[in-house]
Amino acid sequence: MNNPDYHYIYRKSYKTPVILFLHGFMGSAYDWLPIMEEIKDRYGSIALDLPGHGKTTTESNYWERCNIQNVAESICSFLYML
C-alpha cells in the first residue's frame, strides 16, 4: 500500500509527553479537538486522519484492501514520517 497524504492536527508540546489520538471507523482527527483543548497545558497531542477518513488521501482501491494490518502499517508509516 502506498503512503497516503496524511492529514493531522498537532498541538505543540513544550517538554511534555505527546499523545497520539486515533479515531474510529468513519471518524476524523477533528473528533478529538475538544479533548486536545482540555489537555493542552499538560500534553502535546497529534490527531491523525486515518487513510480513507477525513482529509487523508488514499489510493482509489484502498477500501478493497483495508484491513487491520494495513491500518497499523499506515499508522507506523505516519509516525516514522514525523
KEKE-3310 file (N, C-alpha, C; in steps of 0.2 Angstrom, whole numbers, plus 5000, padded with zeros to 4 digits):
npx = (5004:5003:5010:4999:4993:4995:4984:4984:4981:4990:4996:5007:5020:5028:5041:5033:5024:5018:5003:4995:4981:4968:4955:4939:4930:4924:4926:4936:4951:4946:4937:4943:4947:4940:4945:4959:4960:4956:4967:4978:4988:4995:4999:5006:4999:4993:4982:4977:4971:4965:4969:4958:4949:4942:4953:4964:4972:4969:4973:4964:4958:4958:4949:4946:4957:4958:4962:4965:4979:4985:4980:4987:5000:5000:4998:5011:5019:5016:5020:5034:5037:5036)
npy = (4994:5011:5026:5037:5054:5061:5069:5078:5085:5095:5099:5109:5103:5107:5101:5091:5075:5068:5064:5052:5053:5042:5040:5032:5020:5029:5041:5056:5066:5078:5074:5073:5086:5093:5086:5087:5101:5102:5096:5103:5110:5101:5091:5087:5085:5074:5072:5060:5059:5044:5033:5035:5042:5058:5071:5064:5057:5043:5028:5024:5011:5008:5004:4991:4984:4986:4983:4977:4975:4983:4996:4997:4997:5009:5018:5017:5020:5034:5038:5036:5046:5058)
npz = (5000:4996:5003:5010:5008:5022:5034:5048:5065:5075:5091:5100:5110:5124:5131:5137:5138:5122:5115:5105:5095:5089:5078:5077:5065:5052:5057:5061:5063:5069:5078:5090:5095:5106:5117:5115:5117:5130:5137:5134:5141:5148:5140:5124:5108:5095:5082:5071:5054:5049:5035:5021:5028:5034:5029:5024:5011:4999:4990:4975:4976:4990:5000:4996:5000:5013:5030:5046:5048:5037:5041:5053:5048:5041:5051:5058:5047:5046:5059:5058:5048:5055)
capx = (5000:5007:5009:4994:4995:4992:4981:4984:4981:4996:4996:5014:5022:5034:5044:5028:5023:5014:4998:4993:4974:4966:4948:4936:4928:4920:4928:4941:4955:4943:4933:4947:4948:4938:4950:4965:4960:4956:4974:4984:4993:4998:5001:5006:4994:4993:4976:4978:4965:4967:4968:4951:4945:4944:4957:4969:4970:4971:4973:4957:4956:4960:4944:4946:4962:4958:4961:4969:4986:4986:4979:4993:5006:4999:5000:5018:5022:5015:5025:5041:5037:5037)
capy = (5000:5017:5030:5042:5061:5061:5075:5078:5091:5095:5104:5108:5100:5110:5097:5087:5069:5069:5058:5051:5051:5039:5040:5025:5020:5035:5047:5060:5069:5083:5071:5074:5093:5095:5083:5091:5108:5101:5093:5107:5113:5095:5086:5089:5080:5073:5068:5058:5056:5038:5033:5034:5046:5065:5074:5060:5054:5036:5026:5023:5005:5007:5000:4984:4981:4989:4978:4980:4976:4989:5002:4998:4999:5016:5022:5016:5025:5041:5040:5037:5052:5063)
capz = (5000:4995:5008:5009:5010:5029:5037:5055:5069:5080:5097:5102:5117:5127:5136:5140:5133:5117:5115:5098:5095:5083:5078:5075:5059:5049:5061:5059:5068:5072:5084:5096:5096:5112:5122:5114:5120:5138:5140:5130:5146:5151:5135:5117:5105:5087:5080:5064:5050:5046:5027:5019:5033:5035:5024:5022:5004:4998:4983:4973:4978:4997:5003:4994:5003:5020:5035:5052:5047:5033:5045:5058:5044:5039:5057:5059:5042:5048:5065:5055:5044:5059)
cpx = (5004:5005:5004:4997:4991:4989:4981:4983:4986:4995:5003:5014:5028:5037:5039:5027:5018:5009:4996:4986:4972:4959:4945:4933:4923:4921:4933:4945:4951:4938:4937:4949:4946:4943:4957:4965:4960:4963:4980:4989:4997:5002:5001:5001:4994:4986:4977:4971:4968:4966:4961:4946:4947:4947:4963:4967:4972:4971:4965:4954:4957:4955:4944:4952:4963:4957:4966:4976:4988:4985:4985:4999:5006:5001:5008:5022:5021:5020:5032:5042:5038:5044)
cpy = (5006:5021:5036:5049:5062:5069:5074:5085:5090:5100:5103:5106:5104:5106:5093:5081:5071:5063:5058:5049:5048:5038:5033:5026:5026:5041:5051:5063:5075:5080:5072:5081:5095:5092:5086:5098:5107:5099:5098:5109:5107:5091:5089:5083:5080:5069:5067:5056:5049:5037:5031:5038:5053:5067:5070:5056:5047:5034:5024:5016:5003:5003:4993:4980:4983:4983:4981:4980:4982:4996:5003:5000:5007:5021:5022:5021:5032:5043:5041:5043:5058:5064)
cpz = (5000:5001:5006:5010:5017:5031:5044:5059:5075:5085:5100:5109:5119:5133:5140:5135:5128:5116:5107:5098:5089:5084:5076:5068:5057:5053:5058:5065:5072:5078:5090:5098:5103:5118:5121:5117:5128:5141:5137:5135:5149:5146:5128:5114:5097:5086:5073:5060:5047:5038:5026:5024:5033:5029:5021:5016:5004:4991:4982:4976:4986:5000:5002:4998:5011:5025:5041:5051:5042:5037:5050:5054:5042:5045:5059:5054:5044:5054:5062:5051:5049:5061)
residu = (MET:ASN:ASN:PRO:ASP:TYR:HIS:TYR:ILE:TYR:ARG:LYS:SER:TYR:LYS:THR:PRO:VAL:ILE:LEU:PHE:LEU:HIS:GLY:PHE:MET:GLY:SER:ALA:TYR:ASP:TRP:LEU:PRO:ILE:MET:GLU:GLU:ILE:LYS:ASP:ARG:TYR:GLY:SER:ILE:ALA:LEU:ASP:LEU:PRO:GLY:HIS:GLY:LYS:THR:THR:THR:GLU:SER:ASN:TYR:TRP:GLU:ARG:CYS:ASN:ILE:GLN:ASN:VAL:ALA:GLU:SER:ILE:CYS:SER:PHE:LEU:TYR:MET:LEU)
# end
